[in-house]
Amino acid sequence: MRELKNMKELWIEEDGMGTVEVILIIVVLVGLVIIFKEQITKIVNSIFSKITSQTNKV
């Protein structure tokens, strides 16, 4: 019975850690987007211009 209680407590703790981990990952991703905003914008614009120019050929 004690083992079951310990397993239940472990399961509850795991959920909290999962939320914290997801929040940390989101914060890191947002930070990277802010840091590399100009480079990301240039790449996206380049991709869209290629798509637009190649659709005219079809």
N, C-alpha and C positions, 0 to 999 in steps of 0.2 A: 504494500500500500504506500509505503514511504517513497519507493522508486517511482511510482506513478505520479506522486505529487511533485517530485523533483523534475520529472519529464515535462509536466504541465508548466512549471515555473520556467524551465528552459525555453519552452515553446513561446511563452508570453514575452520573454526577454528578446528572443530572435525577431519578433515583429517590430519592436521598437528600434532595434539596430538597423533593420531594413529601411525604415523610414529615414533615419539619419543618414544612411549611406546614399539613398536616392537624392536627398536634399544636397549633400556634398557634391555629388556628381553633377547635378544641375548647376550649382554655383560655379564649379570649375568650368563647365561648358560655356556658361554665360560670360565668364571672365575671358576665356579664349576667344569668343566671338568679339568681345569688346577690343581685345588687343589686336586681333587680326582682321578688323572690320574692313579696312581699305583693300587688303589682299583678297578677301572673300568677295567684296563687291566687284573688283576687277575680273575675277574668275567667272562670276555669275553673268556679268555683262558680256564677257567674251563668249560664253556658251550660248546665251540668247541671241547674240548677233550671228553666230554661226548657224544656229537653228533657223533664224529668219532668212539668211541668205540662201540656205540650202532648200528651204521650202519653195522659194521662187523658181528653183530649177526643176522641181517636180511637176 
